[in-house]
Amino acid sequence: ASALGAQRALTTPSLALSVEAIVTALEKADRGAAARIRFDPDPTIEAQFGRWPIDRAFDRGVALGLTCDGSIEDVIRTHLEPA
């Protein structure tokens, strides 16, 4: 609690990825994945996520020992592994 201080909200470390990078990684993991992806506009998703900056600072989260996945390939591999 003392490490968080009075300001309890923070941005946890995350990957900064373009949609293109995600689709490329999906295609590497699953040939044909790109052909199944649709790029239909969705105003609800766009309103929530579409304007987020790709460059963010994670200093507070990192100082608290929080980490993120190493790469989009790691994220995909984790989700493809049997539970």
Secondary structure, DSSP 8 states (H G I E B T S, - for coil): -TTT-S------------HHHHHHHHHHHSTTTGGG------HHHHHHHTT--S----HHHHHTT----S-HHHHHHHHHS--
